[in-house]
Amino acid sequence: MAYITAAEVAKKWNVSQRRIQILCASGRIPGVFKLGAAWAIPENAIKPLDIRKNNGRKIKNSECH
């Protein structure tokens, strides 16, 4: 299996390198591992859904608390 860096994945998925690092650290991308200070990410990894988005629905005040 071939691995690529967080910078390469960031360019491929059009997100920041920091966002890729966060996804790796939180276990959202399967098969990643640390190689020294860098993340090794499988080249065929699939971009996970962004759980920060609310998919266009309005959030009620009662849902915030």
C-alpha positions in Angstrom: 0.0 0.0 0.0 1.3 3.4 -0.9 1.1 6.4 1.5 1.0 10.1 0.9 1.5 13.2 3.2 -1.0 15.4 4.7 0.0 18.2 2.4 -0.7 16.0 -0.7 -4.1 15.0 0.7 -4.9 18.6 1.5 -4.3 19.6 -2.1 -6.2 16.5 -3.4 -9.3 17.2 -1.2 -9.0 21.0 -1.5 -8.8 21.5 2.3 -6.1 22.9 4.6 -3.2 20.8 5.7 -4.2 21.5 9.3 -7.7 20.1 8.7 -6.1 16.9 7.4 -3.9 16.7 10.5 -7.0 17.1 12.8 -8.8 14.4 10.8 -5.8 12.1 11.2 -5.4 12.8 15.0 -9.1 12.2 15.6 -9.2 8.9 13.8 -11.5 10.0 11.0 -9.3 8.7 8.2 -8.7 4.9 8.5 -5.2 3.5 8.0 -3.2 6.5 8.9 -0.2 6.5 11.2 2.5 8.9 12.4 5.9 8.7 10.8 8.0 10.9 13.1 6.2 14.2 13.0 4.4 13.6 9.7 1.2 11.6 9.0 1.2 8.8 6.5 -2.1 8.5 4.8 -3.2 5.7 2.4 -3.3 7.2 -1.1 -6.7 5.6 -1.7 -8.2 7.1 1.5 -11.7 8.5 1.2 -12.5 12.0 2.4 -14.8 11.8 5.5 -17.9 13.8 5.7 -17.6 17.2 7.5 -19.6 16.8 10.7 -19.2 20.5 11.4 -21.8 21.3 8.8 -25.5 21.2 9.6 -26.6 20.4 6.0 -28.6 23.6 5.6 -31.1 23.1 8.3 -31.7 25.8 10.9 -30.6 25.1 14.4 -33.1 26.0 17.1 -32.0 27.7 20.3 -33.1 24.7 22.3 -30.7 22.5 20.2 -27.7 24.7 21.1 -27.9 24.0 24.9 
